[in-house]
Amino acid sequence: MKARWISVITVFATILISSGDEKPKPSVHEFRSKSGSKMKAIVLGTDDSGKVLLQPYGPRAVPLESLHPDDQEFAKAEQERLTKEAEFIRQGWLDFHYADPVISVLKDSLRLLNKDGDWVPYEPEDVQKLQYVAYYFTKEHDEDKFIGELSNAYRKMRKRSPHVEVVYISLGDSDKAVRDYVKLKKIEFPVYDPSLKGLLNQSAIITAFKGVYPQLVVVDRLALVKADSFKGRNEKSDHRGALDTLEKLIRDVIREEKAKSTP
């Protein structure tokens, strides 16, 4: 990933350097005096005595309709260009720093149950496409009535989109208990290896767990919580609400992809 991102930067820089016909654009810089005062300005050059010539710079908000029609068109084009540039930088930064929502960190600790009832390593199809992961913390299996609903929703979402994953994390249960339960409920999403409790405690995702079973936590590519079923120690958890949010997020991703692919 780093190599690809560096290559993009190299190509981009080469284009800029090779565009000899384009005049360099002035750069706004925040200058600081030795006394600590600050001033944003553009460097114009130097005078005969060697002093640097600074042009103070300060953004000014004006109504678009107050501009000349030609300048309105120019301003709109610049706004669109800057928006695309900002998105290019943001997406490149995400790809460089966050391949997926924490899955890359936990991947070696996740397992799937094969047809023979044995754990096999979990290998995500394409972590670059993952936008959201729902971590489902549970312990008291017999009292868990939400797991079936979550499994059904997962199957439907995965048929429509590769942008979502669910991770089942059972705390305090033995390997056999987790294995038997996963087989009984026909859970298709990856399961955190119950023998690696110590490693889980060192993971950043455990900080999202509030100690109430079960708990559904949805995170994005920045590992920021987008939905959480936890409502309070003495309140009923809102599992359906958190799942509804996840399903809406996935619908939005699919809609955005379709819009981009439509000519």
N, C-alpha and C positions, 0 to 999 in steps of 0.2 A: 504494500500500500504506500509506504514512504517513497519507494522508488518511482511509482506512478505519479504521485503528487509532485515530487521534485522535477520529474520530466515535464509536467504541465507548466510549472513555474519557469523552467528553462526555455520552453518553447515560447511562452508568453514574453519573457525578457528578450528573446531573440527577435521577436516581432517588433518590439518597441525600439530596439537598437537599430534594426534594419530599416525602419521607417524614417529615412533621412529627410524626406520632404516635409514632415510634420514639425512644427515649431514646438519647442519645449514649453510646457505649461507651468506658470508660476506655482510655487508650493507655499501654502500657508503654514507658518511655524509659530509656536508659542515661545517667545523669547523671555528670559528671566534676567533681571538685573542682579548685581551683587547684593543689593539691599533686600531682594526678595520680591520686588514688584514684577508683574507679568504683563505681556502685551502680545497679542496675536498680530502677525504682520507678514507681508510679502517682501522678500529681498529684491530691491530694484538695482542694486549695484553699489558703487562707492563714489565718494566725491573726490575733489582734487587733493584734499588733505588726508585721504585714506579712511575717512569715516564711512561706516556702512550706512546705506540709505534704505530705510525701512518704510514700507507703506502700511499703515495700520489697517487691519482687516477685521470687520465685524459683520456677521450675517444679519440681514434685515428682512423681516417678513413683510411681503406686500401682497395684496389681493391679485390673483392672476388676471382678473378681468380689467385691472387698472393699467395693464401693460398694452403696448401697441400690438395689434393682431400678429404681426410677424414675430415679435418678441414672445408672445404667448406660445406660438408654435415651437419656438426655440426652447422655451422653458419646459414645455411638456416633453419634448424629445430628450432634454437633459435629465429630467426626472426619471423617465423610463430607462435611460442608459445607466444612471446611478443605481436604480433599483436592481437591474440585472447584474451589475457589477457587485453590489452588496450580496446578492444571493449566490453568485459565483464564489465569492470569498467565504461566505458562511458555509456553503456546502463542502467546499474544499477543506475547510477547517474541521468540519464534522468527520469527513472521510479520513482525515489524517489522524485525528485524536480518538474518535469513537467509531469503531467498525460496526458496533451494534450495542444494544442496551444491556451491558454487563454480561451477555452470553459468552463473549470471548474469555472473560475472566473465570467463569464457572464451568466452561465447556468440558474440561477434563474431569469434572466431578459429576457430570450428568450421565444418566443411564436410561436405556430403553429395555423393555422386557420382550425377549424374542418368543417364538412359538413354543420353544422347549422350556420356557419358564426361567431362562437364565438372563442375567444382566449383560447387555452389550453396550459399548461406548456410543454416546450420542454424537452424531455429526450433522450440524445444521446444513441445510441445502445451500444456502447462500446468505451468509451473515450480513453482506452488504445491503441486502434488501430488507433486513429486519428493521422495523421502525418502532415496534412496541413489544414488550414482553410482560406477561402477567405472572407474577409469582404467587403461588397458592400455598400458604402455610397452614398445616393441619396437624392433628394429633389424635383426636378422639374419633376414630373412623366410624364407629357404630352410630354416632349421633350426627354424622355429616350427611345432610340431605341435599347439599348443593353440588356435590361432585358430579352427579349425573347431568345436571343442567350445564355445568361448566364443560363437560366432555362433549355434549351435543353441540354447544355453541362453538367449541374449538374446531370440530370437524367441519362445520359450515363455513367458518371463517377461513380455514386453511384451504378449502376448495376454491374460494374466491380470491385469496390473497396470500402471497409468500411473506407478507410484511409483519406477521404476528407469530408469537410463540407463547406457550404456557409452560411453566416449570412447577412441578409438584415437589414441595418440600415438607417431609414428615419429620417432626421434631420429637425425639424421645422414644421412637419405636425401633424395634429390632429389624434387622435386615429381612428376616423371614416374614415378619408381620407386614412390612411394607410390600414385599414381593407378592404375598398372598392377596393383599388388598388390591394392588395394581392389576393383578390377573383377574380377580373377581369382578372388578368394575370396568375391565377392558380399557384402561387408561392408555391413550395413544401418545400423549405428550411426554417429554423427558422428565425424569425423576432424579432428584438430588440423591446421590449415594448416601444411604443412612449410616454407613460406617465412617463417614468423613465429617463428623459433627464438629471436631476441632477446627477444621479448615473453614467450615461455614461461619463459625463465630468470628473469624478474621475477615470475612467478606463484608464489603460496604452494604450489600443488599440486606443483611441482617438488621441493620439500623432502622429499616422500614417496618420491621416486625414489632408490633405493640404488645405481644404476649397474650393475645386473645385468639382462640382457635374457633373456627378457621378464619383466615384473613386473606383477602385478595388484594394485591398491590400491583398496579399497572405503572410501568416506567417507560420513558422514551429513550432516544438514543443518547441523551445527555445524562441518563440515569436519574432524571427528575420524575418525581411521582406525579402522574396525571390523574389517577383515581385510586381510591383506597376504601375498602369496605368497613374499616374501623370507624366507629362513631363515638366510642367512649367505653370505659370499663364496665359501666352499668347499663349500657344501651345495646340494643340489638344491632348486630352488624348488617350493613347494607350491601350484601353480596350482589344482588341483582342490579343495584344502582351502579356499582363499579364495573360490572360486566357490560351494562348498557353503554357506559362511557367508552369502554374499549371497542365495542362493536361500532359505535359512531365514529371513533377515530379511524378505524380501518375503512369504513365506508368513505370517509373524507379522503383518505390516501388513494383509494381506488378511483374516486371521482376526479381527483387532481391528475392522476396518471392518464385517464381517458381524455381529459381536456388537453393535456400536452400532446397526446398522440393524434388528436383530431386536427386535420389541416385547416 
